Amino acid sequence: MTYPSDQTLLAIPLRSKRLILLLALLLLGLVARASMLLIPMDAESQENHLKAYGITYWVLSQQQKVQWLLNFRGGSFLLPDGEAIRNECRIRGVSFEVLSDDQARGILEQIASPSQNQEAVILEKAPRIAVYSPKGNPPWDDAVTMVLTYAEIPYATVYDEEVLDDKLALYDWLHLHHEDFTGQYGKFYGAYRAAPWYIEGKQEAEALAARLGYAKVSKEKEAVSLKIRNYVIGGGFMFAMCSATDSFDIALAAEGVDICEPMFDGDPSDANYQQRLNFANTFAFTNFILERNPLRYEFSSIDTTGDREDIPRESDYFSLMDFSAKWDPVPTMLCQNHTALVKGFMGQTTAFTRSQVKPTVLVLAENKLNGEVRYLHGIKGQGFFTFYGGHDPEDYQHRVGDPKTELELHPNSPGYRLILNNVLFPAARQKKQKT
């Protein structure tokens, strides 16, 4: 910036000198003006944690980069400043702080210090998101679709036709709705086999399988499972909750083996099918025992739901693991939260038996007292998978026909934050590994 010389100033009237001085001060103010926005994610400062992820996704969709400040004030986001972004925050009710260049630089220098368990990760682009879910399924039937809708993060819905037609390659991130990939219709037979919704769902699944060229639903779901497996191996990011976690691995282990009883697929199961399971095919679980009783609402020994009768709801919590942000940024990203203690919630698959989680899989959250793994992550080929036990983080024991969760009442839900960490995960600049 060039300023007037002393001689020039002497020749200018006093009134003009004051005007020049005022203009100079205004220019200095513009040079030093705030140029960054901080979206704080700690418990004290953020009014709406869930919609803060939507703001971050929206900024990425505008071809602007974001820095995710791991372990800094609950995993805050550092955004470029702009009136459009400020307005979007105000409209969505997201708290933000205006930072000067010096303030932002100071925060980044603090985070870079070797003494701090913190890291700044660059988010580069908005991931293309797909949700595997039956057509016409209401969004409130699944926690992920609910929180994506609430956070205003766009997604596409895909199902068996798209998966078998190799359409998953169009997406960076795939969520598996709480599906039964074994072809046993969610093991609802014992309690709901006479319910109209069960009968209708079974008929629709059989019609779809036939239309796609499969004699049985179990064989069609096996083909879908293998396509999803290949999507992950090829570099995709997969997230699953509730029964989509263990039923997916069971389907992979039972490739080529009939584990369905006659009421599910019209013919007997294979003899000794337990001994024919191939645990080398699975993503996360090993050495599990399948539930043979078709009347029991359970898939296998992976799930701990049946062993939780003595756990009081008021003391049902799980703990997030603590990782090194600089050396282990991936699990650190997935565990970002404003609390390390998250209240538990149940589902058809509530949590995973610790001894049946493969040693190559990373445990992200657990209840040590109960020997339960609640949240895990792993690498498969060039891609990643995350399994999260339970149905709805703000509905402790969701049952068929229960009203939907109103996320407007839970804008700071720690359990839902874990889902949204996974949504942003593919946006991060990272080196993929092969296993």
N, C-alpha and C positions, 0 to 999 in steps of 0.2 A: 504494500500500500504506500502511495506517495503523498506526503503532506506538504503544505505551502512553506516556503522558506521564510526566515525572519524578516528579510527585506520586503518581501511581498506582503507580509502581514502588517508591516508598518504603514504601507501605503493604502491599506483598506480601512474604511471607517469602522468605529467601535461596534456599531450595530451589526455590521457585516461580519466582524471578527467573532462576535458571539454566535452568529448563525453558523459560521464555519466550525467553531469549536463544538457546537451542538451536533452538527452533522458528523464530525470526526468521532464523537463519543457514541453516536448511534451506529456508525460503521464498526467500531471496536466491539460493540455489543453484539452485532450480527456475526462477527468473526468468532466470538466466544459463546455463541448461542448453543443451546442443547441440541445434540445431534443423535441421541440414542434414547430408546424407551426401554425401561426395565419392567417386565411383567413378573412381579414377585410371586413366589409360590409357597411362602411360609404360611403358618397357620394364622398369624396375627394380621398380615397385610393384604391377603387376597380375598376379595368378596366372592368370587366365583371361580374356583379352581378348574372345574370341568370346561367351562366356556373359554378359559384361558388357552386350552389346547386348540380350541376352534379358531381363536385369533391367530395363534402361531401357524396353524395349517393355512389359514387365509392369506397370511403374509407370504408364505412359501408359494402359494398358488399365484401370487402376483410377481413371481420370478425374483423375489428378494430372499437373501439368505438370513438365517437366524442363528444365534449362538445359544446352545442349551448349557446353562451353567450348572453342572452336576455338583450336588451337595452344597450349593450356595443358596441359602434361603429357600430350602425345600425344592431345589431344582428349577430355579427361575429361568426366564427367557430374556435375552438381550436382542432387541429389534431395532431396525433403522427407524429414525424419527420421521414423522410425516403427519400432516393434519388428517389425512384419510384414515390412518391407523388409529390415531387418537379418537376420532369420531366412532370408528368401529368398536373400540374398547368401551366407549361411553354407551353406545347403543346396546351392547351385549352385557353390560354390567360387570366388566372386567377391570380390576384395579391395575393402574400403571403408575410408574414414576418417571419423571423427565430427568435425564442425566446430561450433564455437559460432557464434552470430549474428555476433559481431565478426569471427571468422576468415573466414566466408563473405563478409561485406561487404568485408573487406579484399581478398579474391581478386577480387571483381567490380570493385572500384575500380581494382585493378591492371590488369585486362583492359580496362577502359574508357579507360585512359590513351592519348592519341594516340601516345605513343612506343612502344606495344606492338602488334605484329602479331598481335593476339588479338581475339576477339569472343565474346560470350555470346548464343547463339541459343536462343530458346524453342521447345521441342517441345510441341505442344499435344494431340495425340491419336494413338492407335495406328492406323497405316494399315491398311486392309483389303487383304490381299495375295493375289494370284492367281499361280499358276505355270501357264503354257501347256505342257502335257506330255501325251503319249499316255496313255490310260487303262491302268492296270496297270504303268506304267513304274516300275522300282525306284528309290527315292529316291537310292541311291548312284550312279546313272548320271549325275547332274547335280550340279555343285558347289553351286548355289544351294539345291536341296532338301536337300542334305546339311547345309549350314551352318544353314539355317533349323531343321531338325530338331534339330541339336546345340545350337543356342542357345535352343531351346524357344520359337520364334516361330511361331505358328499361320499356316497358309496353306490356301487352297482350290486344287484342281486344276481347270483348265478345258482344253478342247480345241476342235476345230473346231465341234462342235455349239453349244457355249456362245457362242463368238465370233460365229458367223453369226446366232445368236439375240439378239445385242446384250446379252449378259449381262456384258460387260466394264464396263458403267456401274456395276456394283455394287462395283467395286474401285478403290482409290486407286493401286495399284502392281501392275504386271504384269511378270513375268519370262518371257522366251522361252527355253525349253529348247532345247538345241542341235539345232534343227529345220532341215530343208531346205525352204524356202518356194518353191523353183523347180520342185518336182515331179520331181526327178532322184534321189530316194531316197538322199540323202547322198553321191552319186557313189561309192558302194561297189561299183558294178557290176563294175569291173575285177578286183577281188580277191575279192569275196564273192558273185558272182551265183549260184553253185551252193550256197551255204550255206543250210541250212534256215531260219535266222532271217531272212535276206534275202528269201527266197521268201515266207515267211509274212508278213513286214512289208509287202511289196509287195501281196500279195493283200488284206490287211486295209485298206490305204490305198485301194485301188481300190474295195473294197466300201463303205467309208465315203463316198467321193466319190459313188458311185452312189446311195447311200441319201439323200444330201443334195441330189441332183438335178443332179450335174455329170457330164459325159461323160468327163472326164479328171481325174486327180489334180492336174495342173499348173493347171488352171482353178479347181479348188476351192481350192488353196493361194493362188492369186492373189486370190480373193475374201476369204479369211481375212486376207491381208496388207493389203488395202484397209480392212477393218474395224479392224484394229489401228492402221493409220495414222490413221483417223478418231478412234479412242479417244485417241490422243496429241494430235491437233489440238484435241480438245474439252477437254483439261485433264488427261489421264492421265500417269502416270509409267511409262516403259517401260525395262526393263533387259534386255540380251541379252549372251550370251557365245558364244564359239566360232563355229560355222557359222550360228547364228541371226543374227549381225550382218550379214555380207556377203550371205547368201542372201536375207535380208529386203529389203535395198536392191536387189538384182538383180531380185527379183520386182516391186518397184515400178517400176523402170526398164523392165522388159519387159512392162508392162501391155498386153494386146492383141497380144502378139508370141509366137509359138511358138519357144522356144529349146531344146526337148527333142528328142533324137534318138529314132528308132523303138523302141529297146529300153526306153525309159522310158514313152512314151505311145502307141505303136502307129502313129504316122504321122511323116513327115519334119518336120524343123524348117523354119521360114520361111527363104526365101532372104534373104541379106544381113541377118540379124537383128541383127548387131552395129551396123550403121548405123542401125537403127530404135530403139535404146535411147533413152529419154528421161531424162537425168540430172537434169532439173528436178524429177522426181518423188521422188528419193531423199532420205533423211534426212542421210546422212553422207558418201557417196562420189560421185566423179565421174570421168568419162573413163577408166573401167576397161575392160579387154579380157576378154571371156568366154573360158573354156577350152572349146574345141569338142570335144576328144577325150573321148569317153565312158569310155574306159579309164583316164583320169587322175583321181586322187583330188584334185581341185581345182576350184573354181568360177570363179575369175577372177584377174586380176592384183592385186586388192585385197590378198589374203593374201600374206605373205612367207615362209610355211613352206618353200617350195621353194628359197629363197635362203639357208637357214640351215645348210647342211651344214658350213661351216667354223667355226661358233660352238661352242666347248667349253662343256659343261654347267656346269662350275665357274665360268665367267666370264659366264654368261648372267644378267644383271640388267637391270632398268629403273628409271628415276628418276622419282619423283613431282614434279610441277611445284609451285612455291611461289607462292601467291597472297596478295593482301591480304585478310586476314580481315574487315576493316571495309568494304572497298569491293567485294570479290568473295566474299561468304559462301558462295554456292552451290558453286563449284569447291573452295573451301577445305574445306567439309563433306565433299565426296566424296573428298578426299585425306587426311583425318585418319588418322594412323598413328603408330606408335612408332618408325618408321624411314622415311627418305626413299628408301632403296634396297631394292627388292623383287626377290627371285629370280624369274627367268623360268620359264615353263612353256609347253608346246606344246599344240596341238590341231589339229583339221582347219583351223581358222582361228586361227593363232597371233598374228599382229600385222598391222597395216595399213600399206600403202605410203604414206609421208608425202605424196607428190605427188598422191595420189588422195583425200586427205581434203579436203573442202570448206573454203574459207577462213573460212566462217561458223561452223565447228565448233571447239570448244575442246579442245585437246589437254591431257589430265590427266597422262599419263605416257608416256615414250618411252625408246627406246634410241637415242641420237644416233649412236653409232658405226655402227649397222646401218641407220640411217634408218627405224626402225620406230616406229609409234605403237602403244602397247599398251592405251590406256585413253582414251576421249574422251567428250565430253558436248555436247549441243546442245538448242536450243529449237525446237519445231515447233508453230506455232499457239499455243494456250494451255498446251501440255504440254511435257514434257521427255523426253529419251532419253539413255541411257548405254550405250556399247558397250565391252566388255572382252574382249580377245583371249585365247585359250587355253581349255583344257578344265577343268583342275583345278590350283589353285595349289600343291598339295602332292603332285602326281603329275606328274613332269617330262614324261614322254612316254606319256600314257595310250593304251593300245591296246585293241581289242575283246577282251573276255574277261579283262582284268586285274582283280585283286581290288580291292575298294572301299578308299577312303582312310578310315582310322580317325582321326577328328578329335580323339579323346581324346589322341592323340599329338602334336597340333598346336594346342593351345589358344591359342597366341599368334601364329598365322599372320598375317603382314602382308598376304599376298595375299588371304586370306579376309576380312580386315577391310574391304577395299575393297568387297566385295559388301555387307557389312552397313551400311556408310556409306550405300549407296543405299537399303537397306530403311528406314532412319530418315529419309531425305531428305524424303518427303512429309509427315512430322509437323511439319516446321519452319514457323514463321510467316514467310511471305515474300510478296512481291508478284510476281505472274507478269507476264511480258512477252509481247508478240506479235511474231512475225517473219513 
